[in-house]
Amino acid sequence: MSKPLMFEKPLGMRDTLPEMYEMKKQVSQQLEAEMTGWGYQMVETPTLEYYETVGLASAILDQQLFKLLDQQGNTLVLRPDMTAPIARLVASSMKGEAYPLRLSYQSSVYRAQQHEAGKPAEFEQVGVELIGDGTVSADGEVIALMVSSLKRAGLTNFKVAIGHVGYVNALLLDIVGERADELRRFLYEKNYVGFREHVKNLPISSIDKGRLLSLLKLRGGKDTVEEARKLISTEEGTKALAELTELWQVLESYGIEEYVKLDLNLVLHMSYYTGVVFEGYGSRLGVPLCSGGRYDELLGKFDRPGQATGFGVRLDLLVEAIGELASTSKKTCIVFSKERRKEAFQKAASLRANGESVVVQDIAGVKDVDGMSEQFTEVHYFIGAKKGDA
Ligand SMILES: N[C@@H](Cc1c[nH]c[nH+]1)C(=O)O
């Protein structure tokens, strides 16, 4: 390999340095503890899956999949999300376990990036899947769990936007039929300027143009449902709004209204969503740091039909949104010379037994003792002849 690539990483790949590692660990432990507290059980699945099954079910753009070949000539993918692998797991190794199942995970997922846009191609997600329950209570449970997990991790200022695939579909299909996909793409990209321009040029009545543009304003509290009702008359749309009304009541029962708002033009990147969808934002970041929703058709693709919902939190973005975490433990260093080695080791062992993190460093191994000491909150020296030896 040529020299210039020696320090480079493939596009979108990142290293994690000690401080970031520590922050991610603290945050993920809190998320996991909350999920466990709600009765969700952790699972792991392999990094590689078959393209034909899980790869296609993951419902992500084909160009975002990392593909490779195994020795038998099968195409494999690096899992681009955890929802499809867990659907496979539930329909195979866990086939005997009765619905509803409450599972959680913490895993790296992989999405190839086409350009140098600073976006990671590998990132960790912590999330849950509630499988085999089609009730609005289940939608409410996962949203409430997401809110309480974020709070427990230390995020104070955030909002969860909630929409419904059924409503957007009903409105778009009713007005533009087959051309709904183009409009949906603008919404998914949050390109509202593009959406408006596109609507203006559509060969439809000005009343219908007005209905489409009104969709962009459907954001707010529970009254948004009444506004939304004025734009549609189809059964699918009415059903979606009835679900959102009931969902709001569930969220009120959890007492989390202050963290949620309705956003009826919300469209997410995964195409397996079929009902309520949601996305969470921290105050400092424009990009969503968690998202999820209902996917009632996915399990059927693995021959174990079941209605399901869940969410995933992007660990890197959550850590960024929380900012500095309180530095927890003090870091101690014991610098020794060989005359007092044993004493130094004993001291280190007793401090470690009290839960402290202690580095033991032979003074002969460092050139810049001052530079090294700066990394520690406390430094003890066991140098030279033993006390009393002189
Ligand atoms: N897998 C989804 C999140 C999710 C979990 N369950 C349902 N949705 C994602 O990566 O965005």
The ligand as an SDF file (V2000), in Angstrom:
LIG
                    3D

 11 11  0  0  0  0  0  0  0  0999 V2000
  -33.8340    1.0590   13.0170 N   0  0  0  0  0  0  0  0  0  0  0  0
  -34.3180    2.4250   12.9490 C   0  0  0  0  0  0  0  0  0  0  0  0
  -34.8530    2.8670   14.2870 C   0  0  0  0  0  0  0  0  0  0  0  0
  -35.9690    1.9870   14.7360 C   0  0  0  0  0  0  0  0  0  0  0  0
  -35.9700    1.0060   15.6390 C   0  0  0  0  0  0  0  0  0  0  0  0
  -37.2220    0.4600   15.6390 N   0  0  0  0  0  0  0  0  0  0  0  0
  -37.9390    1.0930   14.7870 C   0  0  0  0  0  0  0  0  0  0  0  0
  -37.2110    2.0200   14.2210 N   0  0  0  0  0  0  0  0  0  0  0  0
  -33.1940    3.3410   12.4780 C   0  0  0  0  0  0  0  0  0  0  0  0
  -32.0560    2.9100   12.3660 O   0  0  0  0  0  0  0  0  0  0  0  0
  -33.4390    4.4980   12.2350 O   0  0  0  0  0  0  0  0  0  0  0  0
  1  2  1  0
  2  3  1  0
  2  9  1  0
  3  4  1  0
  4  5  2  0
  4  8  1  0
  5  6  1  0
  6  7  1  0
  7  8  2  0
  9 10  2  0
  9 11  1  0
M  CHG  1   8   1
M  END
$$$$
